């Protein structure tokens, strides 16, 4: 794959029309947190028939699983190969990164974890709502003292209490945390045998809003991605029945610590960052080209100045590089060979850096106007910077890439 198909471009144009009508008029409300993103997201899914499509796909998969057959779709790699999904992410990221991030965590990370690790009964219980955004999902792994050391530094614990578990601890920087209906939570199992907390098994549970002992903190005030509600979760001896333990078993197979599910989520999330980065690069380039043609200095369009042309040319190089990385990942996923964690980390490292550099150059090209919120490149620069931290800081991506190179 070396270019978008005619069908892809038709989808792109339809998405852009929706954005112009339904999203751009509400950007200020979204950016201040006055308007949560969920109703707009549901309208978008309905407009493009994705709610119905997702519901039908899920129903077929569950029916196949109940019959003992292999489901047609498995989530992460299938989504990666879906150009419509990526185009939707890209186009929305250039206008409201937080909105698409919020949707991605709910329909992507939260749903795919339940889909890959849950029992049939658990899938029937939680996936239908998540598939259509009727319910909002959160994926809770990050903690105040863990950050990039998400698994090793985890302090949230569960202990057995008869047939139930008791959950204690807290999570932070949780996308959708303040409003989530369905929350996937990772916690260390405390077996009371003195095992150091870093070496304890990680179990995954699903919580519902309103459970006794669960507190969902208010949205944080952030530098960027303002349209994505991010907050803290507190667990004060939350009682969890065994049917909330994904898979309803503590057996994690060969993965003794139980971190494979989280790592699969990291891989999907980091590939998604490349699509979001491309969306920001595309929008910055579009705005910059238009501004360069209309802005004049000394009676001349600034587009004729060589330094301005250099900025535009470097934006194009970044666009081509990130787009080609995505095309490669899409083709690999279609062939049943989705990117490894190391490859996904490389994509995230490069694309987020490229998007941030392009956005800052766009601000510079706009000059004083670029520093004003009215021109939107200011928002894009703030949003782009979050991609260098989001889904694991870029510093930790270096480690994953290097480990992949040194593994053989």
ZAPA-124178 format. One record per residue (C-alpha): residue in one letter; x negated, y negated, z. Coordinates in nm, 2 decimals, decimal comma. Layout:
<recs>
+------+--------+--------+--------+
! rest !      X !      Y !      Z !
+------+--------+--------+--------+
!    A !      X !      Y !      Z !
...
+------+--------+--------+--------+
</recs>
This chain:
<recs>
+------+--------+--------+--------+
! rest !      X !      Y !      Z !
+------+--------+--------+--------+
!    X !   0,00 !   0,00 !   0,00 !
!    X !  -0,15 !  -0,33 !  -0,10 !
!    X !   0,16 !  -0,56 !  -0,12 !
!    X !   0,51 !  -0,59 !   0,01 !
!    X !   0,77 !  -0,43 !  -0,22 !
!    X !   1,05 !  -0,62 !  -0,38 !
!    X !   1,29 !  -0,47 !  -0,13 !
!    X !   1,06 !  -0,59 !   0,15 !
!    X !   1,06 !  -0,94 !   0,01 !
!    X !   1,44 !  -0,94 !  -0,01 !
!    X !   1,45 !  -0,84 !   0,36 !
!    X !   1,20 !  -1,11 !   0,44 !
!    X !   1,42 !  -1,37 !   0,27 !
!    X !   1,73 !  -1,25 !   0,45 !
!    X !   1,55 !  -1,27 !   0,78 !
!    X !   1,43 !  -1,62 !   0,71 !
!    X !   1,78 !  -1,73 !   0,63 !
!    X !   1,90 !  -1,59 !   0,96 !
!    X !   1,62 !  -1,76 !   1,15 !
!    X !   1,70 !  -2,10 !   0,98 !
!    X !   2,06 !  -2,07 !   1,08 !
!    X !   2,06 !  -1,90 !   1,41 !
!    X !   1,72 !  -1,95 !   1,57 !
!    X !   1,56 !  -2,28 !   1,47 !
!    X !   1,85 !  -2,49 !   1,60 !
!    X !   1,80 !  -2,33 !   1,95 !
!    X !   1,42 !  -2,34 !   1,98 !
!    X !   1,42 !  -2,61 !   2,24 !
!    X !   1,67 !  -2,43 !   2,46 !
!    X !   1,48 !  -2,11 !   2,42 !
!    X !   1,14 !  -2,28 !   2,49 !
!    X !   1,27 !  -2,43 !   2,82 !
!    X !   1,42 !  -2,10 !   2,93 !
!    X !   1,77 !  -2,26 !   2,93 !
!    X !   1,88 !  -2,00 !   2,68 !
!    X !   1,79 !  -1,63 !   2,74 !
!    X !   1,71 !  -1,46 !   2,41 !
!    X !   1,94 !  -1,17 !   2,43 !
!    X !   2,25 !  -1,29 !   2,26 !
!    X !   2,06 !  -1,42 !   1,96 !
!    X !   1,88 !  -1,08 !   1,94 !
!    X !   2,21 !  -0,89 !   1,95 !
!    X !   2,35 !  -1,11 !   1,68 !
!    X !   2,04 !  -1,05 !   1,46 !
!    X !   2,07 !  -0,67 !   1,51 !
!    X !   2,44 !  -0,69 !   1,42 !
!    X !   2,38 !  -0,92 !   1,12 !
!    X !   2,14 !  -0,67 !   0,96 !
!    X !   2,33 !  -0,36 !   1,07 !
!    X !   2,03 !  -0,25 !   1,28 !
!    X !   2,25 !  -0,19 !   1,59 !
!    X !   2,47 !   0,06 !   1,40 !
!    X !   2,17 !   0,21 !   1,22 !
!    X !   1,98 !   0,26 !   1,55 !
!    X !   2,29 !   0,41 !   1,72 !
!    X !   2,34 !   0,65 !   1,43 !
!    X !   1,97 !   0,76 !   1,42 !
!    X !   1,98 !   0,82 !   1,79 !
!    X !   2,30 !   1,02 !   1,78 !
!    X !   2,15 !   1,24 !   1,51 !
!    X !   1,83 !   1,29 !   1,70 !
!    X !   2,01 !   1,38 !   2,02 !
!    X !   2,24 !   1,62 !   1,83 !
!    X !   1,94 !   1,79 !   1,68 !
!    X !   1,76 !   1,82 !   2,01 !
!    X !   2,07 !   1,96 !   2,17 !
!    X !   2,08 !   2,22 !   1,89 !
!    X !   1,71 !   2,31 !   1,96 !
!    X !   1,59 !   2,14 !   1,65 !
!    X !   1,31 !   1,88 !   1,61 !
!    X !   1,44 !   1,52 !   1,60 !
!    X !   1,39 !   1,34 !   1,27 !
!    X !   1,23 !   1,04 !   1,44 !
!    X !   1,01 !   1,01 !   1,74 !
!    X !   0,98 !   0,64 !   1,80 !
!    X !   0,64 !   0,47 !   1,78 !
!    X !   0,48 !   0,61 !   1,47 !
!    X !   0,82 !   0,60 !   1,28 !
!    X !   0,87 !   0,23 !   1,38 !
!    X !   0,51 !   0,16 !   1,26 !
!    X !   0,59 !   0,29 !   0,92 !
!    X !   0,92 !   0,09 !   0,89 !
!    X !   0,84 !  -0,22 !   0,69 !
!    X !   1,18 !  -0,38 !   0,78 !
!    X !   1,09 !  -0,35 !   1,15 !
!    X !   0,75 !  -0,51 !   1,09 !
!    X !   0,89 !  -0,79 !   0,87 !
!    X !   1,15 !  -0,87 !   1,13 !
!    X !   0,87 !  -0,89 !   1,40 !
!    X !   0,65 !  -1,11 !   1,18 !
!    X !   0,91 !  -1,36 !   1,07 !
!    X !   1,05 !  -1,41 !   1,42 !
!    X !   0,70 !  -1,44 !   1,57 !
!    X !   0,63 !  -1,74 !   1,36 !
!    X !   0,93 !  -1,92 !   1,51 !
!    X !   1,00 !  -1,77 !   1,85 !
!    X !   0,73 !  -1,52 !   1,96 !
!    X !   0,89 !  -1,47 !   2,30 !
!    X !   1,22 !  -1,37 !   2,15 !
!    X !   1,07 !  -1,09 !   1,94 !
!    X !   0,84 !  -0,98 !   2,22 !
!    X !   1,14 !  -0,95 !   2,45 !
!    X !   1,32 !  -0,73 !   2,20 !
!    X !   1,00 !  -0,53 !   2,13 !
!    X !   0,96 !  -0,43 !   2,50 !
!    X !   1,32 !  -0,34 !   2,54 !
!    X !   1,38 !  -0,14 !   2,22 !
!    X !   1,01 !  -0,04 !   2,18 !
!    X !   0,82 !   0,03 !   2,50 !
!    X !   1,10 !   0,11 !   2,73 !
!    X !   1,31 !   0,31 !   2,49 !
!    X !   1,02 !   0,50 !   2,34 !
!    X !   0,89 !   0,61 !   2,68 !
!    X !   1,23 !   0,75 !   2,77 !
!    X !   1,26 !   0,91 !   2,43 !
!    X !   0,92 !   1,08 !   2,44 !
!    X !   0,92 !   1,19 !   2,81 !
!    X !   1,29 !   1,22 !   2,91 !
!    X !   1,52 !   1,51 !   2,93 !
!    X !   1,81 !   1,53 !   2,69 !
!    X !   2,04 !   1,42 !   2,97 !
!    X !   1,82 !   1,12 !   3,05 !
!    X !   1,81 !   1,02 !   2,68 !
!    X !   2,19 !   1,03 !   2,66 !
!    X !   2,21 !   0,83 !   2,98 !
!    X !   1,98 !   0,54 !   2,89 !
!    X !   1,89 !   0,53 !   2,52 !
!    X !   2,23 !   0,43 !   2,36 !
!    X !   2,24 !   0,10 !   2,54 !
!    X !   1,87 !   0,02 !   2,47 !
!    X !   1,90 !   0,12 !   2,10 !
!    X !   2,15 !  -0,16 !   2,04 !
!    X !   2,03 !  -0,41 !   2,30 !
!    X !   2,36 !  -0,38 !   2,48 !
!    X !   2,14 !  -0,32 !   2,78 !
!    X !   1,80 !  -0,49 !   2,82 !
!    X !   1,49 !  -0,28 !   2,90 !
!    X !   1,17 !  -0,35 !   3,09 !
!    X !   0,85 !  -0,16 !   3,10 !
!    X !   0,68 !  -0,21 !   3,44 !
!    X !   0,31 !  -0,11 !   3,48 !
!    X !   0,11 !  -0,43 !   3,55 !
!    X !   0,05 !  -0,53 !   3,91 !
!    X !  -0,11 !  -0,83 !   4,08 !
!    X !  -0,43 !  -0,65 !   4,15 !
!    X !  -0,45 !  -0,42 !   3,85 !
!    X !  -0,43 !  -0,62 !   3,53 !
!    X !  -0,63 !  -0,44 !   3,26 !
!    X !  -0,71 !  -0,16 !   3,51 !
!    X !  -0,34 !  -0,07 !   3,50 !
!    X !  -0,37 !   0,29 !   3,59 !
!    X !  -0,67 !   0,30 !   3,82 !
!    X !  -0,57 !  -0,01 !   4,01 !
!    X !  -0,21 !   0,08 !   4,05 !
!    X !  -0,08 !   0,05 !   4,41 !
!    X !   0,29 !   0,10 !   4,37 !
!    X !   0,37 !   0,44 !   4,51 !
!    X !   0,64 !   0,70 !   4,54 !
!    X !   0,66 !   0,97 !   4,82 !
!    X !   0,89 !   1,27 !   4,84 !
!    X !   1,18 !   1,25 !   5,08 !
!    X !   1,37 !   1,58 !   5,05 !
!    X !   1,50 !   1,61 !   4,69 !
!    X !   1,45 !   1,23 !   4,64 !
!    X !   1,16 !   0,99 !   4,61 !
!    X !   1,10 !   0,66 !   4,79 !
!    X !   0,95 !   0,38 !   4,57 !
!    X !   0,74 !   0,10 !   4,73 !
!    X !   0,53 !  -0,18 !   4,58 !
!    X !   0,56 !  -0,45 !   4,32 !
!    X !   0,49 !  -0,53 !   3,95 !
!    X !   0,42 !  -0,86 !   3,79 !
!    X !   0,41 !  -1,02 !   3,44 !
!    X !   0,70 !  -0,79 !   3,34 !
!    X !   0,87 !  -0,89 !   3,02 !
!    X !   1,25 !  -0,90 !   3,06 !
!    X !   1,19 !  -0,84 !   3,44 !
!    X !   1,43 !  -1,11 !   3,56 !
!    X !   1,72 !  -0,98 !   3,35 !
!    X !   1,65 !  -0,62 !   3,27 !
!    X !   1,93 !  -0,36 !   3,31 !
!    X !   1,71 !  -0,06 !   3,26 !
!    X !   1,36 !  -0,06 !   3,40 !
!    X !   1,09 !   0,20 !   3,33 !
!    X !   0,85 !   0,20 !   3,63 !
!    X !   0,51 !   0,37 !   3,66 !
!    X !   0,40 !   0,47 !   4,02 !
!    X !   0,14 !   0,67 !   4,20 !
!    X !   0,25 !   0,99 !   4,38 !
!    X !   0,16 !   0,98 !   4,75 !
!    X !   0,14 !   1,35 !   4,85 !
!    X !   0,01 !   1,26 !   5,20 !
!    X !  -0,30 !   1,47 !   5,14 !
!    X !  -0,55 !   1,19 !   5,16 !
!    X !  -0,62 !   1,18 !   4,78 !
!    X !  -0,78 !   0,84 !   4,69 !
!    X !  -0,51 !   0,62 !   4,53 !
!    X !  -0,72 !   0,59 !   4,21 !
!    X !  -0,71 !   0,96 !   4,16 !
!    X !  -0,34 !   1,02 !   4,23 !
!    X !  -0,09 !   1,13 !   3,97 !
!    X !   0,11 !   0,87 !   3,79 !
!    X !   0,49 !   0,94 !   3,76 !
!    X !   0,74 !   0,75 !   3,56 !
!    X !   1,09 !   0,67 !   3,68 !
!    X !   1,39 !   0,48 !   3,54 !
!    X !   1,57 !   0,22 !   3,76 !
!    X !   1,89 !   0,03 !   3,70 !
!    X !   1,97 !  -0,33 !   3,79 !
!    X !   2,13 !  -0,37 !   4,13 !
!    X !   1,98 !  -0,07 !   4,30 !
!    X !   1,93 !  -0,11 !   4,67 !
!    X !   1,58 !  -0,23 !   4,75 !
!    X !   1,51 !  -0,35 !   4,40 !
!    X !   1,45 !  -0,73 !   4,36 !
!    X !   1,41 !  -0,89 !   4,02 !
!    X !   1,22 !  -1,22 !   4,06 !
!    X !   1,31 !  -1,54 !   3,86 !
!    X !   1,13 !  -1,62 !   3,53 !
!    X !   0,78 !  -1,75 !   3,55 !
!    X !   0,68 !  -2,09 !   3,40 !
!    X !   0,43 !  -2,01 !   3,13 !
!    X !   0,19 !  -2,17 !   2,89 !
!    X !   0,35 !  -2,00 !   2,59 !
!    X !   0,60 !  -1,73 !   2,48 !
!    X !   0,86 !  -1,94 !   2,68 !
!    X !   1,15 !  -1,77 !   2,51 !
!    X !   1,05 !  -1,44 !   2,67 !
!    X !   1,16 !  -1,41 !   3,04 !
!    X !   0,87 !  -1,28 !   3,24 !
!    X !   0,88 !  -1,21 !   3,61 !
!    X !   0,80 !  -0,99 !   3,91 !
!    X !   0,97 !  -0,68 !   4,04 !
!    X !   0,97 !  -0,58 !   4,41 !
!    X !   1,05 !  -0,23 !   4,54 !
!    X !   1,14 !  -0,21 !   4,91 !
!    X !   1,19 !   0,16 !   4,98 !
!    X !   1,40 !   0,22 !   4,67 !
!    X !   1,56 !   0,57 !   4,69 !
!    X !   1,53 !   0,75 !   4,36 !
!    X !   1,71 !   1,08 !   4,29 !
!    X !   1,51 !   1,34 !   4,08 !
!    X !   1,73 !   1,27 !   3,77 !
!    X !   1,55 !   0,93 !   3,75 !
!    X !   1,20 !   1,10 !   3,72 !
!    X !   1,14 !   1,12 !   3,35 !
!    X !   1,13 !   1,48 !   3,25 !
!    X !   1,25 !   1,57 !   3,60 !
!    X !   0,91 !   1,73 !   3,67 !
!    X !   0,59 !   1,62 !   3,83 !
!    X !   0,40 !   1,85 !   3,59 !
!    X !   0,20 !   1,63 !   3,35 !
!    X !   0,03 !   1,92 !   3,17 !
!    X !  -0,33 !   1,88 !   3,07 !
!    X !  -0,31 !   1,51 !   3,16 !
!    X !  -0,36 !   1,55 !   3,53 !
!    X !  -0,32 !   1,19 !   3,62 !
!    X !  -0,01 !   1,14 !   3,40 !
!    X !  -0,14 !   0,84 !   3,22 !
!    X !  -0,09 !   0,97 !   2,86 !
!    X !   0,26 !   0,82 !   2,83 !
!    X !   0,13 !   0,48 !   2,94 !
!    X !  -0,16 !   0,50 !   2,69 !
!    X !   0,09 !   0,59 !   2,41 !
!    X !   0,28 !   0,27 !   2,50 !
!    X !  -0,05 !   0,07 !   2,49 !
!    X !  -0,12 !   0,20 !   2,14 !
!    X !   0,22 !   0,10 !   2,00 !
!    X !   0,21 !  -0,23 !   2,18 !
!    X !  -0,13 !  -0,32 !   2,04 !
!    X !  -0,04 !  -0,24 !   1,68 !
!    X !   0,27 !  -0,46 !   1,73 !
!    X !   0,04 !  -0,75 !   1,83 !
!    X !  -0,11 !  -0,73 !   1,47 !
!    X !   0,24 !  -0,79 !   1,32 !
!    X !   0,31 !  -1,07 !   1,56 !
!    X !  -0,03 !  -1,23 !   1,48 !
!    X !   0,04 !  -1,21 !   1,11 !
!    X !   0,37 !  -1,39 !   1,17 !
!    X !   0,20 !  -1,68 !   1,35 !
!    X !  -0,07 !  -1,70 !   1,08 !
!    X !   0,19 !  -1,71 !   0,81 !
!    X !   0,38 !  -1,99 !   0,97 !
!    X !   0,07 !  -2,19 !   1,06 !
!    X !  -0,05 !  -2,16 !   0,70 !
!    X !   0,30 !  -2,26 !   0,56 !
!    X !   0,33 !  -2,56 !   0,78 !
!    X !  -0,03 !  -2,67 !   0,72 !
!    X !   0,00 !  -2,65 !   0,34 !
!    X !   0,32 !  -2,85 !   0,34 !
!    X !   0,17 !  -3,11 !   0,57 !
!    X !  -0,16 !  -3,14 !   0,37 !
!    X !   0,04 !  -3,21 !   0,06 !
!    X !   0,25 !  -3,48 !   0,22 !
!    X !   0,01 !  -3,65 !   0,45 !
!    X !  -0,21 !  -3,92 !   0,30 !
!    X !  -0,53 !  -4,10 !   0,42 !
!    X !  -0,70 !  -4,38 !   0,22 !
!    X !  -0,43 !  -4,34 !  -0,04 !
!    X !  -0,51 !  -3,97 !  -0,10 !
!    X !  -0,33 !  -3,65 !  -0,01 !
!    X !  -0,55 !  -3,48 !   0,26 !
!    X !  -0,50 !  -3,16 !   0,07 !
!    X !  -0,77 !  -3,30 !  -0,17 !
!    X !  -1,03 !  -3,32 !   0,10 !
!    X !  -1,28 !  -3,04 !   0,10 !
!    X !  -1,27 !  -2,99 !   0,48 !
!    X !  -0,90 !  -2,95 !   0,48 !
!    X !  -0,93 !  -2,71 !   0,19 !
!    X !  -1,18 !  -2,51 !   0,40 !
!    X !  -0,93 !  -2,48 !   0,69 !
!    X !  -0,66 !  -2,36 !   0,45 !
!    X !  -0,90 !  -2,11 !   0,28 !
!    X !  -1,00 !  -1,97 !   0,62 !
!    X !  -0,63 !  -1,93 !   0,71 !
!    X !  -0,59 !  -1,73 !   0,39 !
!    X !  -0,88 !  -1,50 !   0,47 !
!    X !  -0,73 !  -1,43 !   0,82 !
!    X !  -0,39 !  -1,37 !   0,66 !
!    X !  -0,53 !  -1,12 !   0,41 !
!    X !  -0,74 !  -0,94 !   0,67 !
!    X !  -0,46 !  -0,89 !   0,93 !
!    X !  -0,21 !  -0,80 !   0,66 !
!    X !  -0,44 !  -0,53 !   0,52 !
!    X !  -0,49 !  -0,39 !   0,86 !
!    X !  -0,11 !  -0,36 !   0,90 !
!    X !  -0,08 !  -0,20 !   0,55 !
!    X !  -0,34 !   0,06 !   0,64 !
!    X !  -0,17 !   0,14 !   0,97 !
!    X !   0,17 !   0,17 !   0,79 !
!    X !   0,03 !   0,41 !   0,54 !
!    X !  -0,15 !   0,62 !   0,80 !
!    X !   0,17 !   0,64 !   1,00 !
!    X !   0,37 !   0,75 !   0,70 !
!    X !   0,11 !   1,02 !   0,65 !
!    X !   0,15 !   1,14 !   1,00 !
!    X !  -0,18 !   1,00 !   1,12 !
!    X !  -0,09 !   0,69 !   1,32 !
!    X !  -0,38 !   0,48 !   1,46 !
!    X !  -0,56 !   0,60 !   1,77 !
!    X !  -0,58 !   0,39 !   2,08 !
!    X !  -0,93 !   0,27 !   1,98 !
!    X !  -0,80 !   0,17 !   1,63 !
!    X !  -0,50 !   0,00 !   1,78 !
!    X !  -0,73 !  -0,19 !   2,02 !
!    X !  -0,95 !  -0,30 !   1,72 !
!    X !  -0,64 !  -0,43 !   1,54 !
!    X !  -0,52 !  -0,62 !   1,85 !
!    X !  -0,87 !  -0,76 !   1,92 !
!    X !  -0,92 !  -0,90 !   1,57 !
!    X !  -0,56 !  -1,01 !   1,49 !
!    X !  -0,50 !  -1,19 !   1,81 !
!    X !  -0,83 !  -1,38 !   1,78 !
!    X !  -0,75 !  -1,46 !   1,42 !
!    X !  -0,40 !  -1,59 !   1,50 !
!    X !  -0,54 !  -1,81 !   1,78 !
!    X !  -0,81 !  -1,96 !   1,56 !
!    X !  -0,57 !  -2,03 !   1,28 !
!    X !  -0,32 !  -2,19 !   1,51 !
!    X !  -0,58 !  -2,42 !   1,67 !
!    X !  -0,71 !  -2,51 !   1,33 !
!    X !  -0,35 !  -2,60 !   1,23 !
!    X !  -0,33 !  -2,83 !   1,53 !
!    X !  -0,66 !  -2,99 !   1,42 !
!    X !  -0,53 !  -3,03 !   1,06 !
!    X !  -0,22 !  -3,21 !   1,18 !
!    X !  -0,44 !  -3,44 !   1,40 !
!    X !  -0,24 !  -3,64 !   1,66 !
!    X !   0,08 !  -3,50 !   1,52 !
!    X !  -0,04 !  -3,15 !   1,59 !
!    X !  -0,05 !  -3,22 !   1,96 !
!    X !   0,31 !  -3,32 !   1,96 !
!    X !   0,58 !  -3,06 !   2,03 !
!    X !   0,79 !  -3,20 !   1,74 !
!    X !   0,56 !  -3,05 !   1,48 !
!    X !   0,57 !  -2,70 !   1,62 !
!    X !   0,21 !  -2,61 !   1,55 !
!    X !   0,16 !  -2,70 !   1,92 !
!    X !   0,40 !  -2,43 !   2,02 !
!    X !   0,24 !  -2,18 !   1,78 !
!    X !  -0,10 !  -2,25 !   1,93 !
!    X !   0,03 !  -2,18 !   2,28 !
!    X !   0,21 !  -1,87 !   2,17 !
!    X !  -0,09 !  -1,74 !   1,98 !
!    X !  -0,32 !  -1,77 !   2,28 !
!    X !  -0,09 !  -1,53 !   2,48 !
!    X !  -0,17 !  -1,26 !   2,23 !
!    X !  -0,53 !  -1,25 !   2,34 !
!    X !  -0,41 !  -1,16 !   2,69 !
!    X !  -0,09 !  -0,98 !   2,63 !
!    X !  -0,10 !  -0,60 !   2,59 !
!    X !  -0,44 !  -0,59 !   2,76 !
!    X !  -0,69 !  -0,87 !   2,75 !
!    X !  -0,92 !  -0,88 !   2,45 !
!    X !  -1,21 !  -0,81 !   2,68 !
!    X !  -1,07 !  -0,47 !   2,76 !
!    X !  -1,00 !  -0,40 !   2,39 !
!    X !  -1,38 !  -0,41 !   2,34 !
!    X !  -1,41 !  -0,13 !   2,59 !
!    X !  -1,15 !   0,09 !   2,41 !
!    X !  -1,31 !   0,03 !   2,07 !
!    X !  -1,65 !   0,12 !   2,20 !
!    X !  -1,53 !   0,43 !   2,37 !
!    X !  -1,38 !   0,54 !   2,05 !
!    X !  -1,70 !   0,49 !   1,86 !
!    X !  -1,91 !   0,67 !   2,13 !
!    X !  -1,67 !   0,96 !   2,18 !
!    X !  -1,83 !   1,19 !   1,92 !
+------+--------+--------+--------+
</recs>
